[in-house]
């Protein structure tokens, strides 16, 4: 019995004569020619599939760190307000942000368990970023200088502290790119952020994305 639109199966005898495997479409550069029967053809296909899978895993696990941006990871933006305490209300959740979950605000506290990755405007007289957020924090932040997402640049290694330590604040500067390594007992991830708009002592709009670990990348 055959169904309309389906190719007829070729006989085992014809396959043993060293003919090409039947395919729906022939693609240049991807031909399998078998001279030792069906078993050999299946072995070749399995080897090709394993090689392709290994190449894909290697690409995802070891991206080039010569590029600060990675096209496969989407760029996002968020606006953070400077942290202030007014009439007994602390706007901490609006000044903080989680790169891990991509959220901030009071409604996000249950998801993040109040464990954020970065805080803006914790100083009353200057615009700063802080990444020491919890008691077991080993996080780091580094100002990479004035950069655009369209620039090609090297993402430096930024090892987390071996023991919980307080990372010094860094100034938030419009047009500058920052590397953040968030590390505590619940998290270990990297993010790049760029200051797009800065309203002094009021708010900051950043563009950001999670990136692979520079320490695990290779050239």
Backbone bond lengths (Angstrom), bond angles and torsions (degrees), N, CA, C in turn:
res aa  C-N    CA-C-N  psi(-1)  N-CA   C-N-CA  omega(-1)  CA-C   N-CA-C  phi
1 X - - - 1.469 - - 1.516 108.62 -
2 X 1.326 117.17 137.88 1.450 120.99 177.53 1.514 109.03 -131.77
3 X 1.322 115.56 155.26 1.454 121.66 -179.00 1.512 109.29 -109.98
4 X 1.307 116.57 143.99 1.466 121.26 179.73 1.513 109.96 -59.69
5 X 1.314 115.03 136.79 1.461 120.16 178.19 1.498 113.99 87.89
6 X 1.356 119.41 -4.53 1.459 121.32 179.66 1.521 109.43 -105.42
7 X 1.334 119.41 135.45 1.460 121.45 179.53 1.518 110.15 -69.47
8 X 1.372 116.52 145.92 1.451 120.18 176.17 1.524 109.66 -71.99
9 X 1.332 117.11 143.45 1.449 121.70 177.69 1.514 109.55 -73.44
10 X 1.309 118.58 138.15 1.456 122.89 177.35 1.516 109.50 -82.93
11 X 1.286 115.89 152.81 1.461 120.17 -177.01 1.503 111.72 -70.54
12 X 1.347 115.35 156.01 1.461 120.46 177.29 1.512 110.38 -61.41
13 X 1.322 116.66 -35.23 1.460 119.72 -178.98 1.513 111.24 -62.27
14 X 1.334 116.84 -42.00 1.467 118.61 -179.15 1.509 111.20 -68.17
15 X 1.339 118.26 -31.98 1.459 120.96 177.95 1.510 110.63 -69.64
16 X 1.315 117.78 -33.83 1.456 120.58 -179.45 1.529 112.24 -71.47
17 X 1.327 118.71 -12.41 1.454 121.14 -178.83 1.516 112.36 -86.05
18 X 1.312 117.06 6.52 1.461 119.94 175.71 1.507 113.80 85.03
19 X 1.307 118.37 32.74 1.461 121.26 179.99 1.520 110.03 -93.92
20 X 1.323 114.66 166.85 1.465 119.25 178.82 1.517 110.59 -70.14
21 X 1.325 115.18 148.21 1.454 119.04 173.09 1.513 109.04 -67.05
22 X 1.336 118.22 140.47 1.468 120.07 177.49 1.510 110.30 -68.51
23 X 1.296 117.30 132.93 1.462 122.11 177.84 1.513 108.94 -131.43
24 X 1.368 115.70 155.74 1.455 119.45 178.00 1.513 110.70 -69.49
25 X 1.343 116.81 -38.88 1.451 121.83 179.44 1.506 108.61 -140.04
26 X 1.305 117.62 138.83 1.458 121.33 176.28 1.518 108.55 -94.96
27 X 1.299 115.94 125.48 1.446 121.15 -178.60 1.513 109.17 -110.27
28 X 1.344 118.25 128.05 1.464 120.73 179.76 1.515 110.81 -55.52
29 X 1.325 115.90 136.18 1.453 121.08 176.90 1.502 114.19 87.00
30 X 1.347 118.56 -5.72 1.462 120.80 -179.42 1.529 108.77 -130.17
31 X 1.362 116.93 74.70 1.456 121.72 179.69 1.522 109.00 -118.58
32 X 1.306 115.19 135.90 1.460 121.42 177.04 1.521 107.70 -114.56
33 X 1.330 116.31 118.13 1.461 121.39 179.77 1.520 108.06 -116.17
34 X 1.301 116.63 125.25 1.448 121.07 -172.62 1.517 110.59 -115.93
35 X 1.312 116.31 129.13 1.451 120.61 178.69 1.516 112.02 -114.73
36 X 1.321 117.13 0.11 1.460 118.72 -176.97 1.525 111.76 -125.43
37 X 1.320 117.07 31.11 1.450 120.19 171.79 1.513 113.77 89.29
38 X 1.337 115.41 -177.12 1.467 121.86 -176.09 1.514 111.87 -62.29
39 X 1.317 117.53 -41.16 1.467 120.34 -178.53 1.506 112.06 -58.08
40 X 1.358 115.61 -43.44 1.462 119.11 179.35 1.506 111.98 -65.24
41 X 1.327 116.87 -39.05 1.464 120.59 179.74 1.530 111.15 -63.50
42 X 1.332 115.63 -44.55 1.456 119.14 179.34 1.511 110.87 -63.33
43 X 1.338 117.38 -38.13 1.462 120.66 178.30 1.520 110.80 -62.34
44 X 1.341 116.39 -43.46 1.466 120.43 179.46 1.525 110.31 -62.11
45 X 1.327 115.23 -42.07 1.468 118.44 179.57 1.521 111.73 -64.10
46 X 1.324 116.26 -41.39 1.459 119.23 178.83 1.514 111.01 -63.47
47 X 1.341 116.70 -42.98 1.470 120.24 179.56 1.527 110.53 -62.79
48 X 1.336 116.33 -41.59 1.463 119.72 179.29 1.525 111.04 -63.52
49 X 1.337 116.11 -41.55 1.471 120.16 179.04 1.519 111.41 -64.11
50 X 1.345 116.78 -41.81 1.464 120.56 179.01 1.520 110.81 -65.17
51 X 1.349 117.15 -39.59 1.457 120.57 178.91 1.514 111.03 -63.87
52 X 1.350 116.39 -42.84 1.463 120.38 178.28 1.518 111.54 -63.62
53 X 1.346 116.71 -42.03 1.463 120.96 179.12 1.524 111.08 -64.30
54 X 1.327 117.02 -42.13 1.463 120.47 179.00 1.513 112.02 -63.60
55 X 1.346 115.68 -39.70 1.468 119.73 178.01 1.521 111.44 -63.90
56 X 1.349 115.59 -42.31 1.465 119.98 179.80 1.515 111.79 -64.27
57 X 1.341 117.22 -44.13 1.463 121.31 178.80 1.517 110.43 -62.11
58 X 1.321 116.63 -42.28 1.466 120.12 179.56 1.509 112.24 -63.52
59 X 1.355 115.59 -36.66 1.466 119.23 178.71 1.516 111.81 -66.71
60 X 1.342 116.04 -43.79 1.460 119.58 -178.35 1.513 111.75 -70.87
61 X 1.322 117.31 -34.55 1.453 120.27 -175.36 1.522 112.31 -82.63
62 X 1.345 117.22 -24.21 1.453 119.58 -174.64 1.524 111.12 -132.78
63 X 1.327 118.25 66.27 1.459 120.40 178.18 1.515 110.82 -71.43
64 X 1.323 116.83 153.65 1.457 120.40 179.38 1.514 109.72 -66.08
65 X 1.307 117.15 134.39 1.465 118.86 177.02 1.513 110.45 -95.42
66 X 1.328 117.48 14.49 1.448 120.48 172.88 1.516 110.86 -75.92
67 X 1.344 116.82 -15.77 1.457 121.41 179.07 1.511 110.44 -109.32
68 X 1.324 115.87 129.72 1.453 119.35 176.55 1.505 111.85 -75.57
69 X 1.330 116.47 -27.80 1.449 119.78 -179.57 1.519 109.54 -109.01
70 X 1.324 116.08 149.61 1.458 122.42 178.87 1.519 107.11 -125.52
71 X 1.334 116.69 118.46 1.455 120.94 -172.52 1.523 113.08 -63.34
72 X 1.380 116.12 -24.74 1.458 117.93 -177.35 1.520 112.81 -80.29
73 X 1.340 118.07 -6.19 1.452 121.76 -179.95 1.529 108.00 -112.97
74 X 1.319 117.61 122.18 1.451 121.24 -172.09 1.520 112.72 -71.29
75 X 1.319 115.39 145.06 1.459 123.24 177.57 1.522 108.47 -90.05
76 X 1.338 116.34 135.36 1.457 120.90 -178.98 1.528 110.09 -131.15
77 X 1.326 115.92 164.89 1.465 120.72 179.30 1.521 110.00 -130.72
78 X 1.320 114.40 153.51 1.465 120.62 176.61 1.523 108.04 -154.90
79 X 1.332 116.26 149.44 1.462 121.51 175.90 1.522 109.11 -110.90
80 X 1.326 115.49 128.00 1.462 122.33 178.59 1.527 108.51 -112.11
81 X 1.307 116.71 140.32 1.464 120.48 176.10 1.526 108.87 -94.80
82 X 1.324 115.51 152.39 1.468 119.51 178.38 1.522 109.38 -64.49
83 X 1.315 115.61 139.63 1.463 118.99 -177.99 1.530 110.89 -69.68
84 X 1.310 115.25 127.53 1.454 120.57 179.09 1.533 109.00 -144.08
85 X 1.318 115.60 153.97 1.461 122.27 172.97 1.516 108.08 -116.86
86 X 1.332 115.12 114.17 1.462 120.55 -176.31 1.529 109.16 -127.73
87 X 1.325 116.03 124.01 1.476 121.97 178.91 1.524 111.94 52.66
88 X 1.315 114.92 41.32 1.454 120.39 177.23 1.522 114.74 82.12
89 X 1.354 117.99 -3.89 1.474 120.85 179.52 1.525 110.07 -98.73
90 X 1.314 117.13 127.37 1.458 123.78 178.19 1.529 108.17 -103.83
91 X 1.332 116.89 117.59 1.461 120.32 -177.73 1.541 112.13 -87.00
92 X 1.303 115.86 30.82 1.470 122.92 -175.80 1.525 112.71 -49.22
93 X 1.322 118.04 -45.16 1.473 121.06 -175.83 1.527 112.29 -68.96
94 X 1.344 117.97 -22.38 1.468 120.45 175.92 1.532 111.60 -85.33
95 X 1.328 116.49 -19.76 1.464 120.78 179.27 1.525 111.96 -92.45
96 X 1.336 116.13 -15.39 1.469 120.96 -178.07 1.525 110.07 -102.66
97 X 1.344 115.67 165.36 1.461 120.48 -179.46 1.518 110.09 -151.99
98 X 1.338 115.06 145.85 1.462 121.42 175.96 1.524 109.70 -110.23
99 X 1.328 116.78 113.02 1.462 120.10 173.80 1.531 110.02 -69.08
100 X 1.298 115.99 -31.97 1.467 120.84 -177.92 1.523 111.64 -59.81
101 X 1.325 116.40 -44.16 1.461 120.93 -178.24 1.529 113.23 -105.78
102 X 1.322 117.13 -11.78 1.459 120.83 179.54 1.513 113.37 70.08
103 X 1.342 118.12 35.93 1.464 121.65 -174.67 1.527 111.02 -140.41
104 X 1.322 115.01 164.13 1.465 122.66 166.87 1.519 107.49 -156.12
105 X 1.316 116.71 -179.30 1.456 120.87 179.88 1.519 112.99 97.84
106 X 1.319 115.41 162.37 1.465 121.35 -176.41 1.527 112.81 -59.51
107 X 1.342 116.41 -36.65 1.464 119.61 -177.55 1.527 112.37 -69.18
108 X 1.343 116.86 -11.74 1.463 120.73 -177.75 1.526 113.15 -97.28
109 X 1.312 117.21 -2.00 1.460 120.31 -176.44 1.533 112.24 -60.43
110 X 1.328 117.05 -38.22 1.466 119.42 -179.03 1.519 110.80 -64.74
111 X 1.346 117.25 -39.29 1.456 121.40 -179.94 1.524 111.79 -69.13
112 X 1.323 116.07 -45.91 1.470 119.88 -176.34 1.526 113.05 -85.72
113 X 1.332 116.05 -13.11 1.465 121.18 -174.66 1.535 110.79 57.22
114 X 1.326 113.86 33.06 1.465 122.70 178.71 1.534 112.25 61.46
115 X 1.334 115.62 23.92 1.465 121.59 177.39 1.526 107.49 -107.47
116 X 1.340 116.06 100.05 1.455 121.80 -175.16 1.523 110.70 -102.80
117 X 1.346 115.94 169.12 1.466 120.77 -178.43 1.528 113.08 -101.15
118 X 1.322 117.31 -28.11 1.461 119.54 -176.16 1.525 109.48 -151.60
119 X 1.333 115.88 150.72 1.467 122.71 -179.56 1.517 108.56 -132.34
120 X 1.338 116.25 134.00 1.463 121.40 179.15 1.523 111.22 -107.79
121 X 1.344 114.62 139.75 1.462 120.88 168.94 1.510 115.51 70.18
122 X 1.325 117.04 37.41 1.464 119.25 -179.91 1.519 112.35 -76.99
123 X 1.334 116.47 -15.63 1.471 120.75 176.97 1.533 109.06 -93.63
124 X 1.322 117.95 140.33 1.471 119.84 -176.21 1.517 113.95 -75.35
125 X 1.338 117.37 -18.04 1.461 119.50 -172.67 1.523 114.87 -119.95
126 X 1.339 118.72 6.16 1.461 120.91 177.34 1.526 110.04 -157.31
127 X 1.327 115.01 160.90 1.460 121.46 -177.79 1.527 109.51 -92.51
128 X 1.315 116.13 117.73 1.464 120.20 -174.73 1.528 111.28 -136.63
129 X 1.347 113.50 161.65 1.457 121.74 168.61 1.527 108.19 -114.81
130 X 1.333 115.70 139.71 1.457 122.11 174.08 1.524 108.88 -127.80
131 X 1.341 116.29 145.31 1.465 120.05 179.46 1.530 112.52 -124.51
132 X 1.324 117.69 -1.15 1.469 120.30 174.07 1.526 106.97 -86.67
133 X 1.340 115.33 104.07 1.454 119.91 -169.18 1.524 114.24 -115.31
134 X 1.325 117.67 -26.54 1.465 121.59 -178.23 1.520 108.77 -133.12
135 X 1.334 116.79 168.51 1.464 120.72 -172.69 1.530 112.90 -66.57
136 X 1.346 118.07 -25.97 1.461 119.68 -178.96 1.532 111.93 -102.41
137 X 1.342 116.20 22.67 1.463 121.04 -174.73 1.523 112.13 -73.81
138 X 1.337 114.59 133.13 1.471 122.05 174.97 1.524 110.32 -120.96
139 X 1.332 116.68 21.31 1.458 121.98 -170.96 1.523 112.71 -72.96
140 X 1.362 113.47 157.62 1.461 121.16 179.67 1.526 109.28 -133.32
141 X 1.344 115.68 157.37 1.463 121.74 173.41 1.519 108.30 -141.92
142 X 1.342 115.91 143.52 1.460 120.37 -179.05 1.519 109.35 -138.10
143 X 1.345 115.72 130.38 1.462 122.17 175.31 1.529 107.74 -79.92
144 X 1.335 117.25 118.41 1.471 121.85 -179.42 1.524 112.51 -91.81
145 X 1.336 116.25 1.14 1.458 119.94 178.71 1.519 112.47 89.59
146 X 1.329 115.72 -171.36 1.462 121.28 -176.62 1.525 109.58 -75.14
147 X 1.317 116.44 115.64 1.463 121.87 -177.41 1.520 109.79 -146.34
148 X 1.322 114.85 155.68 1.457 122.26 173.59 1.521 108.65 -114.00
149 X 1.330 116.66 158.26 1.460 120.47 175.78 1.521 111.43 -65.91
150 X 1.328 116.90 -17.68 1.463 120.90 179.32 1.523 112.24 -85.95
151 X 1.344 117.06 -9.65 1.455 120.56 178.33 1.525 110.81 -77.66
152 X 1.323 114.99 153.86 1.467 121.06 171.50 1.520 107.70 -101.64
153 X 1.309 116.67 125.17 1.456 120.18 -176.88 1.521 110.10 -152.53
154 X 1.314 114.89 160.13 1.456 121.46 179.43 1.519 110.13 -87.41
155 X 1.315 116.20 128.45 1.464 120.53 174.12 1.524 107.56 -84.76
156 X 1.321 118.72 114.54 1.459 120.48 -175.23 1.522 112.60 -73.47
157 X 1.316 114.55 161.48 1.462 120.09 172.52 1.525 108.77 -70.85
158 X 1.317 116.12 138.49 1.463 120.49 179.29 1.528 107.97 -140.39
159 X 1.303 115.66 84.51 1.461 121.15 -177.51 1.529 110.44 -67.97
160 X 1.318 115.86 139.60 1.462 120.54 174.81 1.526 109.75 -72.05
161 X 1.313 116.38 159.67 1.461 120.20 174.45 1.531 109.43 -63.40
162 X 1.320 115.77 145.79 1.463 120.11 178.73 1.524 111.43 -72.81
163 X 1.322 116.23 -29.59 1.461 122.47 177.63 1.526 108.94 -126.17
164 X 1.326 117.83 154.23 1.471 119.60 178.19 1.520 111.32 -51.94
165 X 1.320 115.85 126.52 1.462 122.19 -176.82 1.521 109.10 -145.96
166 X 1.324 115.57 158.44 1.460 119.17 177.21 1.514 109.43 -93.25
167 X 1.316 116.36 119.08 1.464 122.46 177.28 1.531 108.95 -81.08
168 X 1.339 118.20 130.40 1.470 119.97 179.14 1.528 111.69 -59.58
169 X 1.301 116.21 148.34 1.464 121.25 175.91 1.530 109.97 -65.04
170 X 1.329 116.42 152.54 1.467 121.07 173.16 1.523 107.89 -122.49
171 X 1.314 115.57 148.84 1.458 120.25 179.82 1.526 110.84 -71.94
172 X 1.318 116.48 137.98 1.456 121.80 174.20 1.523 108.10 -86.69
173 X 1.335 116.64 119.68 1.462 121.63 -174.39 1.527 108.68 -127.17
174 X 1.304 117.31 129.31 1.463 122.11 -179.18 1.527 110.45 -58.48
175 X 1.331 116.31 133.25 1.457 121.66 178.56 1.507 114.65 87.19
176 X 1.343 117.98 -6.45 1.459 120.67 -178.76 1.526 110.48 -90.37
177 X 1.342 113.81 148.99 1.458 122.22 176.67 1.532 108.26 -104.76
178 X 1.338 115.90 144.71 1.468 120.90 -178.89 1.526 109.55 -131.14
179 X 1.316 114.83 143.60 1.463 121.77 174.09 1.521 107.99 -106.48
180 X 1.325 116.43 130.27 1.464 121.41 179.23 1.523 109.32 -121.66
181 X 1.319 116.04 129.68 1.469 121.88 172.52 1.525 106.29 -112.62
182 X 1.328 116.10 103.72 1.468 121.45 -179.39 1.522 109.34 -89.30
183 X 1.321 115.95 120.90 1.467 119.10 -176.14 1.527 110.14 -144.98
184 X 1.336 115.17 120.33 1.459 122.46 168.65 1.519 106.37 -150.80
185 X 1.304 118.59 -168.34 1.464 119.80 -175.31 1.528 112.63 -68.50
186 X 1.347 117.12 -16.81 1.461 120.52 -179.26 1.522 113.72 -105.46
187 X 1.315 118.09 -12.83 1.468 120.36 -171.88 1.514 111.61 -143.33
188 X 1.327 114.78 152.52 1.457 121.93 172.25 1.522 107.30 -160.14
189 X 1.326 117.12 92.36 1.451 120.71 -176.90 1.531 110.42 -151.19
190 X 1.335 114.57 163.90 1.463 122.18 -178.23 1.525 110.15 -116.03
191 X 1.324 115.10 149.18 1.468 120.69 173.89 1.523 109.17 -144.88
192 X 1.327 115.06 147.41 1.452 122.13 169.05 1.523 107.41 -107.64
193 X 1.330 116.18 140.27 1.463 119.98 175.07 1.519 109.32 -138.11
194 X 1.308 114.82 151.24 1.464 121.53 177.28 1.526 109.16 -129.14
195 X 1.324 116.40 136.42 1.466 121.03 177.41 1.525 108.06 -80.50
196 X 1.328 115.67 112.31 1.462 120.80 -179.30 1.522 111.63 -90.15
197 X 1.323 116.75 -47.03 1.470 121.17 179.97 1.525 108.02 -137.20
198 X 1.315 115.93 131.74 1.464 121.21 178.40 1.530 109.75 -124.32
199 X 1.316 115.77 118.65 1.460 121.73 171.11 1.523 106.40 -100.69
200 X 1.339 118.21 104.10 1.466 121.38 -171.79 1.528 113.28 -49.34
201 X 1.323 114.50 127.70 1.455 124.15 177.35 1.536 113.37 61.85
202 X 1.336 117.24 15.14 1.463 120.53 179.89 1.524 112.32 -125.18
203 X 1.337 117.46 -59.85 1.459 119.99 -175.37 1.521 111.08 -158.00
204 X 1.337 114.65 165.98 1.458 121.05 175.99 1.531 108.19 -141.65
205 X 1.322 115.85 137.23 1.462 121.54 172.84 1.515 107.79 -108.07
206 X 1.328 115.58 123.65 1.459 120.42 -178.72 1.529 110.39 -119.34
207 X 1.315 115.48 148.35 1.455 121.52 165.65 1.517 106.16 -102.30
208 X 1.336 117.22 147.01 1.457 118.59 -172.22 1.524 110.81 -157.68
209 X 1.326 114.66 161.85 1.463 121.20 172.41 1.527 109.50 -160.31
210 X 1.308 115.63 147.78 1.459 121.08 171.28 1.517 108.74 -74.56
211 X 1.328 116.92 144.98 1.463 121.26 179.81 1.526 109.50 -133.91
212 X 1.335 117.74 161.09 1.469 120.14 174.65 1.521 111.15 -66.45
213 X 1.295 116.38 162.43 1.456 121.53 -179.94 1.521 111.17 -66.84
214 X 1.349 118.68 123.80 1.467 119.76 177.32 1.528 112.41 -61.04
215 X 1.340 117.82 -31.04 1.464 121.05 -178.75 1.521 111.58 -64.98
216 X 1.353 117.41 -28.06 1.456 121.19 -178.19 1.508 112.68 -94.05
217 X 1.347 116.74 -4.63 1.469 120.57 -177.78 1.514 110.22 -82.61
218 X 1.295 115.32 158.81 1.471 121.14 178.08 1.507 109.64 -136.71
219 X 1.332 116.35 156.15 1.462 120.80 -179.91 1.515 110.70 -84.25
